[in-house]
């Protein structure tokens, strides 16, 4: 397996895990906080959705990410805690659809780069924590898994079965 294939596998597996952990959530479940002060699943998956284009689009040009709803990136950004107000949030089905479409673009982006490109330095904004394109693409997968792992706690709180 080469670098691009390994990264593609990581992006696909984290996509699948996130979808598996949210599969049986209702719209109401998406707003459950595991503990006071923690972000709910709607904010978490929204942060992953906004994260893919934030991380990747500037490093691999001409990617056709889906257009995010107005204010989406700000509402789900790291500087904005999840609101209990459902206004401006999406339904479970809308989050799943937008995540699936967004991640498909990120995965397809690997067809535009070579294994050698994975060693290319990232832009100055990312270089201190993802020094190469390969690091950045792997961070995109890790970002997904970090948030999806938090859904396990919400699942337990809701009395849902363990999925893995």
HUPEZI-V15331 format. One line per field, one symbol per residue. ss: DSSP state (~ for helix, > for strand, _ for the rest). phi: phi as a letter, one per 20 degrees, with the letter a starting at -180 (. if undefined). Layout:
# HUPEZI-V15331
ss=???
phi=???
This chain:
# HUPEZI-V15331
ss=__~~~~~~~~~~~~~~~~~~~~______~~~_________~~~~~~~~~~~~~~~~_______________~~~~________________~~~~~~~~~~~~~~~~~~~~~___~~~~_>__~~~~____>~~~~~~~~~~~~~~~~~~~~~~~~~~______
phi=.egffffgffffffgffgfffdgdfegfffdeefbgneeeffffffffgffgfgfegfecfmedfffeggmffffdefecffeeeffneeegfffffffffffffffffffecdgfffeffefgfdgfccfcgfgfffffffgfffffffffffgffemeffeb
